[in-house]
Amino acid sequence: MIKPIGSDELQPRFIYDDSEHDKLSKEAEGLPSVVISSQAAGNAVMMGGGYFNPLKGFMNVADAMGAAEKMTLTDGSFFPVPVMCLLENADAIGNAKRIALRDPNVDGNPVLAIMDVEAIEQVSDAQMKIMTDKVYRTDDSEHPGVAAFNSQGQTAVSGPIQVLNFSYFQTEFPDTFRTAVEIRNEIAERGWKKIVAFQTRNPMHLAHEELCHMAMERLGCDGLVIHMLLGKLKPGDIPAPVRDAAIRKMVEVYFPPNSAMVTGYGFDMLYAGPREAVLHAYFRQNMGATHFIIGRDHAGVGDYYGAFDAQTIFEDEVPAGAMDIEIFKADHTAWSKKLNKVVMMCEAPDHEKDDFVLLSGTKVREMLGNGEAPPKEFSRPEVAKILIDYYQSLN
């Protein structure tokens, strides 16, 4: 199996040993504590599950700046984005060397992790701006990722963490949430050797399904991991349980047995386009994928990024040899009226726009809300039914 990044074996930060876990949980209740941001909580969950291997905790300012500016930390290791615990102030910490990090997303703010505090630093406005510009390629406060990053505060608390739970992800999505450790184990059990991963935060329509089949066939993969984002989304996005049901139905009906896994991970979307694409590839290698599909406008929002920036960044900016995972570059896929099948649009040069079945997200939502299934060339009827039921429940 493909090795994780930076170590021979995954080194998840979650405490799996029961007696150690009990001991730390009791200790945590007596420690000074802070409620961390949703973004920091998502990062703690990712470190807990081994996705951010070999990262041991939250970065200090020098490492965060290195990650932002050149994807390289002060020790020379590779990481594509800053992973910070930013607070409004550190008053509650005082001089404590060990603190409890409390979960902002669960009632009662239970302890999510314990941190050994190595540094408490103020991040300057100039440093916040550099990190914002480098990671998001904009400082527009209308960009949801920029807004979230810059609303946390400018006091950076750094140091290794011991993770005690996986926030609301494991309880709310027990059938779907999986750690990188669990996915590696399942890949091994299934006997897969070549695995392609597909990232989604939306239900999958026919074009997405066919893109996965295309990638598997062209790469000679024996396994597909559909890896769903389960963290906070932007308003209007379809809730995870509905997406989950729609994707599982598609896999059940349209994929051969033992060829696809439906899983999810807990994280707050950055909407950082190219830089987030690199992060996506990073943690897909850690979960055992050998290949990763990156299409047009991957992980973007609005018009902040060029259509294929999330593909070209791998040649233009990622340090050589940083990762072993290979990128499957895709264009938009759509049903061709001329060929009566789904094609990659760049592979149909004799087609005009009208030769494809194309529907805007707005149009699809309107149809589903009216109880109307999109055409079969766009959406599988079984998937459309699940989505119609959801939209009609809103009305």
PyMOL commands that set and color helices and strands:
alter all, ss='L'
color gray80, all
select helices_A, chain A and resi 18-29+38-48+61-70+125-136+144-150+169-172+180-190+206-219+240-254+273-286+309-316+345-347+353-355+361-369+381-394
alter helices_A, ss='H'
color red, helices_A
select strands_A, chain A and resi 33-35+57-58+86-87+98-102+111-116+119-122+155-163+195-200+223-229+260-265+291-294+326-329+333-336+341-344+356-357
alter strands_A, ss='S'
color yellow, strands_A
deselect
rebuild
show_as cartoon
